[in-house]
Amino acid sequence: MGINGVDSYCTQDYMVQNQENRNGSSATEFELSNNSENASKAAGDKKPLGLTTVGNQGYVATYADSSTAQDPVIKVGDCEIHVNDVDPRNATKMEMFALMSYMEDKGLIQNRGMKSFNKMTAYASQAEYNGYCNGIYDENAAWTTKRDWTGILENAKGSFMRNPQTYKQGLECENIIDNLGKWSMASYTSGEEAENDDYWKIISDRKNEIYEKVKNGDTEETFQIGGSSFTQKEWDKLLSEVDDIMEDVREAMREEHQKRVEEATEEENAKKAESVVNADVISKLFETESAEIQVSNFKEYETANYKFVPEPTIGDGGMRILKNGQSVAVFSVDDLKIRVDEETGTRVLISELGGFDSAWYDAIPMDEELENGLAEAMGVENIPEVTLGGYYIGTHAGTGIQYVMRPGDEGRGGKVLLRNERDVAKYNALAEEYYNRYPNLINSQEEGRIWASFEIVGMAERTETGFVRIGFDNISYNDNFDFKKNWSVKLTGNTWELLNEWLKESRNGMKEWQEFSSWKDIFDEIGGSYERIWSDEELRQGYLNN
């Protein structure tokens, strides 16, 4: 996290769950301990492939006695799961446990660190939080409920990739999705076919075997393929149909790939044309030649606090800026201009290289050292200045810290600007406030900084007993002392637009932030609609916080 610009970009993505006290520990004990000795004993003499828990019961994945190379069978508890029959788009949680344990053992999943199944389950929690699915940790559902796990991961990936702080998790989701796609033998990248070689080898071997039998006159003998039996004629017909289908798929994919290439080419040409126009406009505004800024003139340069490193592979060229040895942002050549807010006079650099359909952006405040060093690294006398457009500068009432916000991103996130040591000190003090005041909710100083950023951009409010999270689609309260007082509502329709306008006018006068009744009065006043989200505890105990 850079000092100049602090990430605070989030939708419903950042989950606040009821966490244990930092000084506490879980009292739950599993029937099977998570250590290699006990796991090995539970699995007999067979190599344990994976370990998971359902409720308070531990399960080890091992190869079943009936397992073969052509028909691998994984034993989980008393269940034997044929992994060839597992479809990631329609499988139970335990079927996925068996499949992914097998895939990791065979090197079919590119993974480091935590087991891929455990990662998938953790990421599925995000999708459940988003409302995409439910009951991820339900004991009965683990064995009985079929789910589209690729869809679940896609939903979680979308959330993670909209937040720079969870971008890595988004990439992990993408990796698992790709590997599961390859397992399904239906993954294509840029029109290139990626097939499961072992599967097609089995078919090829069977075709050769049948051919030999045909030569010997054994034409009506039946052959066992998986759970079905085929005569030679039936098998030939099946293979013919498979070949026809695959050729149709290949042709469709070739056509789709060509279409996408053409669309991408048109889009790229349009962007280049737009860049030329923008460069010309800037040149005229500042009476300079556009040719004055040449990527070929970029060089590595270092000041007391900043380092500038050319990035020739970024678009048409760009520059990475580091402060105190930490990367704060990467800017394309088109973004290397000082944007000036006419109302406040604040000068910022904004990078729109975040991608993901411009879902996020980087911003750092301009100071004299940064400006002079950047000009030297770019090989120019002066850095172009333009009026700040498409964004605005907001100010947090409590600290006076500024932030960059794009209209329409309220309740989703923004970029905190730490312009000087005073801002840094106030930001750190606010983070410490969260960490020290709410020890049962905030487990680390890093989490404290995250919530400090949320508050500065208008997405959180502190109370004596807890804090309120304010998002474009959800309002929730978390109590530090009594989780039974927690509540959450999902906003529906255009309620956020109405609420956002109300907050602009009346936020400073609002009291009792933690009381759901206060928010209910606001919803009634603005004519907004919402859906009360009840926790399991509320449903069991009947805590209806009206």
C-alpha positions in Angstrom: 0.0 0.0 0.0 1.6 3.3 -1.0 1.7 6.3 1.2 0.5 8.7 -1.4 -2.5 6.8 -2.7 -4.3 4.3 -0.5 -6.6 1.7 -2.1 -10.2 1.6 -1.0 -12.0 0.0 -3.9 -14.7 -2.4 -2.9 -18.3 -3.4 -3.7 -19.9 -5.9 -1.5 -16.6 -7.6 -1.7 -15.0 -7.1 1.7 -16.8 -9.3 4.1 -17.0 -8.7 7.8 -17.6 -11.9 9.6 -17.9 -12.6 13.3 -14.3 -13.1 14.2 -12.9 -14.4 17.4 -11.0 -12.1 19.8 -7.3 -11.8 18.9 -6.4 -13.3 22.2 -9.0 -16.2 21.9 -8.9 -19.5 20.2 -11.4 -22.0 18.8 -12.8 -24.6 21.1 -14.0 -26.9 18.3 -12.2 -30.2 18.0 -12.5 -32.4 15.0 -12.8 -36.1 15.1 -9.8 -36.4 12.8 -7.0 -34.1 13.6 -5.3 -32.3 10.8 -1.8 -33.9 11.2 0.0 -36.3 9.0 0.2 -39.1 11.6 -3.5 -39.3 12.2 -4.4 -38.7 8.6 -2.2 -41.6 7.6 -3.8 -43.9 10.2 -7.2 -42.9 9.0 -6.3 -43.7 5.4 -4.7 -47.1 6.3 -1.5 -47.7 4.3 -2.7 -45.7 1.3 -1.3 -42.2 0.5 -3.6 -39.5 1.7 -4.4 -37.2 -1.2 -6.3 -34.5 0.7 -7.9 -33.7 4.0 -11.1 -31.7 4.7 -13.8 -31.4 7.4 -17.6 -31.4 7.3 -18.9 -30.1 10.5 -16.7 -31.7 13.2 -15.9 -34.7 11.1 -12.6 -35.0 9.3 -12.3 -36.8 5.9 -9.3 -38.1 4.0 -9.2 -38.7 0.3 -7.4 -41.9 -0.8 -7.4 -44.1 -3.9 -10.1 -46.9 -3.6 -9.1 -50.5 -4.1 -11.1 -50.5 -7.3 -9.3 -47.5 -8.7 -7.6 -47.9 -12.1 -5.7 -45.5 -14.4 -8.6 -45.5 -16.8 -11.3 -45.2 -14.1 -9.8 -43.5 -11.0 -11.9 -43.9 -7.9 -11.4 -41.8 -4.8 -12.6 -43.1 -1.4 -13.9 -40.4 1.0 -15.2 -41.9 4.2 -17.5 -44.7 3.1 -18.1 -43.2 -0.3 -16.3 -44.2 -3.5 -16.3 -41.4 -6.1 -15.5 -42.1 -9.8 -13.8 -38.8 -10.7 -14.4 -39.3 -14.5 -18.1 -38.9 -13.7 -17.6 -35.6 -11.8 -18.7 -32.5 -13.7 -17.5 -29.3 -11.9 -20.5 -27.5 -13.3 -22.9 -30.0 -11.5 -21.2 -31.6 -8.5 -21.5 -31.8 -4.7 -18.9 -30.3 -2.5 -17.5 -33.8 -1.6 -17.3 -34.8 -5.2 -15.2 -31.7 -5.9 -13.0 -32.7 -2.9 -12.4 -36.1 -4.5 -11.8 -34.6 -8.0 -9.5 -31.9 -6.9 -7.5 -34.2 -4.6 -7.0 -36.5 -7.6 -6.1 -33.7 -9.9 -3.5 -32.3 -7.6 -2.0 -35.8 -7.1 -1.7 -36.1 -10.9 -0.4 -32.6 -11.5 -3.5 -31.5 -13.3 -3.9 -28.4 -11.2 -1.3 -25.7 -11.1 -1.3 -24.8 -7.5 1.0 -23.6 -4.7 0.5 -23.4 -1.0 -3.0 -24.2 0.4 -4.8 -27.1 -1.3 -6.8 -26.0 -4.3 -10.0 -27.5 -2.8 -9.6 -25.4 0.3 -9.0 -22.3 -1.8 -12.1 -23.0 -3.8 -14.2 -23.4 -0.7 -12.9 -20.2 0.8 -13.6 -18.3 -2.5 -17.1 -19.8 -2.6 -17.7 -18.0 0.7 -17.4 -14.8 -1.2 -19.9 -15.9 -3.8 -22.3 -16.8 -1.0 -21.8 -13.4 0.6 -22.6 -11.9 -2.8 -25.9 -13.8 -2.8 -24.9 -16.1 -5.7 -25.3 -19.3 -3.6 -25.9 -20.4 -0.1 -25.1 -23.2 2.3 -21.5 -23.6 1.3 -20.6 -24.9 4.8 -23.9 -26.8 5.4 -23.0 -30.4 6.5 -25.9 -32.1 4.7 -25.5 -30.0 1.5 -21.8 -31.1 1.2 -23.0 -34.6 0.2 -26.3 -33.9 -1.4 -26.4 -30.5 -3.2 -25.1 -30.3 -6.7 -23.6 -26.9 -7.6 -22.0 -25.1 -10.6 -18.6 -24.6 -9.0 -17.2 -22.8 -12.1 -20.1 -20.3 -11.9 -19.5 -19.8 -8.2 -15.8 -19.2 -8.8 -16.6 -16.8 -11.7 -18.8 -14.8 -9.3 -16.1 -14.6 -6.6 -13.5 -13.8 -9.2 -15.6 -10.8 -10.4 -15.7 -9.4 -6.8 -12.0 -10.0 -6.1 -10.8 -8.4 -9.4 -12.8 -5.2 -8.7 -10.7 -4.7 -5.6 -7.0 -4.2 -5.9 -6.4 -5.6 -2.5 -7.9 -8.9 -3.5 -6.7 -9.0 -7.1 -4.4 -12.0 -6.3 -7.4 -14.0 -5.1 -9.1 -13.2 -8.4 -6.2 -14.7 -10.2 -6.3 -17.8 -8.0 -10.0 -18.2 -8.9 -9.1 -17.8 -12.6 -6.4 -20.5 -12.3 -8.8 -23.0 -10.7 -11.5 -22.2 -13.3 -9.0 -22.8 -16.1 -7.9 -26.1 -14.7 -11.4 -27.3 -14.1 -12.3 -26.3 -17.6 -9.4 -28.4 -19.0 -10.7 -31.3 -16.9 -14.1 -31.0 -18.6 -12.2 -31.2 -22.0 -14.0 -28.1 -23.2 -11.5 -25.3 -22.7 -10.3 -23.2 -25.6 -8.0 -20.2 -25.6 -7.6 -18.0 -28.6 -9.2 -20.6 -30.8 -6.6 -23.3 -29.7 -8.0 -26.6 -28.5 -7.0 -27.9 -25.1 -8.0 -31.6 -24.7 -7.5 -34.2 -22.1 -4.9 -36.4 -23.8 -5.5 -39.3 -21.5 -9.1 -39.5 -22.4 -8.5 -39.4 -26.1 -5.7 -42.0 -25.7 -8.3 -44.4 -24.1 -10.6 -43.9 -27.1 -7.7 -44.4 -29.5 -6.5 -47.6 -27.8 -10.1 -48.9 -27.9 -10.4 -48.2 -31.6 -7.2 -50.1 -32.2 -8.4 -53.0 -30.0 -11.7 -53.1 -31.9 -9.8 -53.0 -35.3 -7.8 -56.0 -34.3 -10.9 -57.9 -33.3 -12.6 -57.0 -36.6 -9.7 -58.4 -38.5 -10.1 -61.6 -36.6 -13.8 -61.8 -37.3 -15.0 -61.0 -33.8 -17.4 -58.4 -35.0 -20.3 -58.9 -32.6 -18.3 -59.2 -29.4 -19.3 -56.5 -26.9 -16.9 -54.3 -25.1 -17.3 -52.7 -21.7 -16.7 -49.0 -21.8 -17.2 -47.4 -18.4 -20.7 -48.3 -17.3 -21.9 -49.3 -20.8 -21.4 -52.2 -23.2 -21.1 -51.8 -27.0 -20.8 -54.1 -30.0 -18.2 -53.2 -32.6 -20.8 -51.7 -34.9 -22.3 -49.6 -32.0 -18.9 -48.5 -31.0 -18.0 -47.4 -34.6 -21.3 -45.5 -34.8 -20.6 -43.8 -31.5 -17.1 -42.8 -32.5 -18.4 -41.4 -35.8 -21.0 -39.3 -34.0 -18.3 -38.1 -31.5 -16.0 -37.1 -34.4 -18.9 -35.2 -36.1 -19.8 -33.4 -33.0 -16.2 -32.5 -32.2 -15.7 -31.2 -35.8 -18.9 -29.0 -35.4 -17.5 -27.7 -32.1 -14.1 -26.9 -33.7 -15.7 -25.1 -36.6 -17.9 -23.1 -34.2 -14.9 -22.2 -32.1 -12.9 -21.2 -35.2 -15.7 -18.9 -36.3 -16.1 -17.4 -32.8 -12.4 -16.8 -32.5 -12.2 -15.0 -35.9 -15.2 -12.9 -34.8 -13.4 -11.9 -31.5 -10.1 -11.1 -33.3 -12.0 -8.8 -35.7 -13.8 -7.1 -32.8 -10.6 -6.7 -30.8 -8.8 -5.2 -33.9 -11.6 -2.7 -34.4 -11.5 -1.7 -30.7 -7.7 -1.3 -30.7 -7.8 0.9 -33.8 -10.5 3.0 -32.2 -8.4 3.4 -29.1 -5.4 4.4 -31.1 -7.4 7.0 -33.0 -8.7 8.4 -29.7 -5.2 8.6 -28.3 -4.0 10.6 -31.3 -6.9 13.0 -30.8 -6.3 13.4 -27.1 -2.6 14.0 -27.6 -3.4 16.7 -30.2 -5.8 18.4 -27.8 -3.2 18.4 -25.0 -0.6 19.7 -27.4 -2.8 22.6 -28.5 -3.8 23.5 -24.9 -0.3 23.9 -23.7 1.2 25.1 -27.0 3.7 22.2 -27.1 4.4 19.7 -29.8 3.0 16.2 -29.0 6.3 14.8 -30.2 7.9 16.5 -27.2 7.0 13.4 -25.1 8.7 10.4 -26.5 8.7 7.0 -24.8 12.2 6.5 -26.3 13.4 9.3 -24.0 12.1 7.7 -20.8 14.9 6.6 -18.4 15.3 5.3 -15.0 15.7 8.0 -12.4 15.8 8.3 -8.6 15.2 11.1 -6.1 15.4 11.0 -2.3 12.0 9.4 -2.0 10.9 8.4 -5.5 12.2 6.0 -8.2 11.0 6.0 -11.8 11.3 2.9 -13.9 10.2 2.8 -17.6 7.7 0.2 -18.6 7.9 -0.3 -22.4 5.5 -3.2 -22.4 2.6 -1.1 -21.0 0.5 -0.1 -23.9 2.5 2.3 -26.1 5.0 2.7 -23.2 4.7 3.9 -19.6 6.3 4.5 -16.3 6.3 2.8 -12.9 6.5 5.1 -9.8 7.9 3.8 -6.5 8.0 5.7 -3.2 10.4 4.5 -0.5 11.0 1.4 -2.5 7.3 0.5 -2.8 5.5 0.5 -6.1 2.5 3.0 -5.9 1.3 2.9 -9.5 2.1 2.2 -13.2 1.1 4.9 -15.7 0.7 4.7 -19.5 2.2 7.5 -21.5 -1.3 8.8 -22.0 -1.8 9.1 -18.2 1.4 10.9 -17.6 -0.2 14.3 -17.2 -1.1 16.3 -14.1 -4.8 16.6 -13.6 -5.8 19.8 -11.7 -9.1 20.1 -9.7 -10.4 23.6 -10.4 -12.4 23.8 -7.1 -9.7 22.7 -4.7 -6.5 23.2 -6.7 -5.4 19.6 -5.9 -3.0 18.2 -8.5 -3.0 14.4 -9.0 -1.7 11.7 -11.3 -4.4 9.1 -12.2 -3.6 5.8 -13.9 -6.4 4.0 -15.6 -4.4 0.9 -16.3 -6.3 -1.0 -13.7 -8.3 -2.6 -16.5 -11.2 -4.9 -15.7 -13.4 -2.6 -17.8 -12.0 0.4 -15.9 -13.4 -1.0 -12.7 -10.7 0.7 -10.6 -7.9 3.3 -11.0 -4.8 4.4 -9.2 -4.2 8.0 -8.1 -1.3 9.8 -6.3 -1.1 13.4 -5.3 1.5 15.6 -7.0 4.3 17.2 -5.0 7.3 19.1 -6.0 9.8 16.2 -5.7 7.5 13.9 -7.6 6.9 16.5 -10.4 10.6 17.3 -10.9 11.7 13.7 -10.7 9.0 12.5 -13.2 9.9 15.3 -15.7 13.5 14.2 -15.5 12.6 10.5 -16.0 10.4 11.4 -19.0 13.0 13.6 -20.6 10.7 16.7 -20.7 11.0 20.2 -19.3 7.4 20.3 -18.0 4.7 17.7 -17.5 1.5 18.6 -19.3 -1.4 19.8 -17.1 -5.1 19.2 -17.8 -8.3 20.0 -16.0 -9.5 17.1 -13.8 -12.4 15.5 -15.7 -14.4 12.3 -15.0 -13.4 12.5 -11.3 -13.8 14.8 -8.3 -11.9 15.5 -5.1 -13.8 14.8 -1.9 -12.7 15.6 1.7 -13.3 13.5 4.8 -14.9 15.7 7.5 -13.2 14.1 10.4 -9.6 14.1 9.3 -9.5 16.6 6.4 -7.9 13.9 4.2 -8.8 14.1 0.5 -9.8 11.3 -1.9 -10.4 10.9 -5.6 -13.8 9.6 -6.6 -15.4 8.9 -9.9 -19.0 10.0 -10.1 -21.2 6.9 -9.7 -18.5 5.0 -7.6 -19.9 6.2 -4.3 -20.5 3.2 -2.1 -18.1 1.2 -4.2 -14.7 2.8 -3.4 -12.2 5.5 -4.3 -8.6 6.5 -3.8 -7.3 8.1 -0.6 -4.8 10.9 -1.1 -2.1 11.3 1.5 -0.5 14.6 0.4 1.8 15.2 3.3 3.1 14.0 6.7 0.1 15.5 8.4 -2.3 13.4 6.3 -0.1 10.3 6.9 -0.3 10.8 10.7 -4.0 11.3 10.7 -4.6 8.3 8.5 -2.5 6.1 10.8 -4.3 7.4 13.9 -7.6 6.6 12.4 -6.4 3.1 11.5 -5.2 2.6 15.1 -8.6 3.8 16.3 -10.3 0.9 14.5 -7.7 -1.6 15.6 -7.8 -0.6 19.3 -11.5 0.2 19.7 -12.9 -2.9 18.0 -10.6 -5.8 19.0 -13.3 -8.4 18.4 -13.9 -7.2 14.9 -10.5 -6.0 13.7 -7.8 -8.7 13.9 -4.8 -6.8 12.4 -3.4 -3.3 11.9 -3.8 -3.9 8.1 -7.5 -4.4 8.6 -7.6 -1.2 10.6 -6.1 0.6 7.6 -8.6 -0.9 5.3 -11.5 0.3 7.4 -9.8 3.7 7.8 -9.9 4.0 4.0 -13.5 2.9 3.9 -14.5 5.7 6.3 -12.5 8.4 4.5 -14.3 7.6 1.2 -17.7 7.4 2.9 -18.2 3.7 3.2 -18.0 3.3 7.0 -19.1 5.1 10.2 -17.8 4.4 13.7 -19.9 4.2 16.8 -19.1 3.6 20.5 -20.0 -0.1 20.2 -19.1 -1.0 16.6 -19.2 0.3 13.0 -21.5 0.5 10.0 -20.5 -0.6 6.5 -22.2 1.5 3.8 -22.2 0.0 0.3 -24.2 0.6 -2.9 -26.0 -2.7 -2.4 -25.8 -3.4 1.3 -25.8 -1.6 4.7 -24.6 -3.6 7.7 -23.7 -3.1 11.4 -21.2 -5.1 13.4 -21.1 -4.8 17.2 -17.8 -5.3 18.9 -19.4 -6.5 22.2 -22.5 -8.4 21.2 -22.8 -10.1 17.8 -26.5 -10.6 18.5 -26.9 -6.9 17.7 -25.5 -7.2 14.2 -27.8 -6.6 11.3 -27.7 -6.3 7.6 -30.0 -5.2 4.7 -29.7 -5.6 1.0 -30.7 -2.5 -1.0 -33.1 -3.1 -4.0 -34.1 -1.1 -7.0 -32.8 2.5 -7.1 -32.6 2.8 -3.3 -28.8 3.5 -3.3 -29.2 6.5 -5.6 -31.9 7.9 -3.3 -29.9 7.1 -0.2 -26.6 8.6 -1.6 -28.4 11.9 -2.3 -29.9 11.9 1.3 -26.4 11.2 2.8 -24.9 14.1 0.9 -27.3 16.5 2.6 -27.9 14.9 6.0 -25.0 12.6 6.8 -23.4 14.9 9.4 -26.7 15.2 11.4 -27.4 11.5 11.6 -27.4 9.9 15.0 -27.7 6.3 16.2 -25.9 4.9 13.2 -25.9 1.4 14.8 -29.7 1.2 15.2 -31.5 -0.4 12.3 -34.6 1.6 13.2 -32.7 4.8 12.3 -32.1 3.4 8.8 -35.6 2.2 8.4 -36.8 5.7 9.0 -34.5 7.0 6.3 -35.7 4.3 3.8 -39.3 5.3 4.6 -38.5 9.0 4.1 -36.8 8.6 0.7 -39.2 5.9 -0.5 -36.5 3.2 -0.9 -36.9 -0.5 -0.6 -34.7 -3.1 1.0 -34.5 -6.7 2.0 -33.6 -7.6 5.6 -30.9 -10.3 5.8 -31.3 -12.4 8.8 -28.3 -14.3 10.3 -28.6 -17.9 11.4 -28.4 -16.7 15.0 -31.2 -14.2 14.5 -33.4 -16.8 13.0 -32.7 -19.2 15.9 -33.1 -16.7 18.7 -35.7 -14.4 17.1 -33.7 -11.2 17.2 -35.9 -9.0 15.0 -34.1 -5.7 15.3 -36.9 -3.4 14.1 
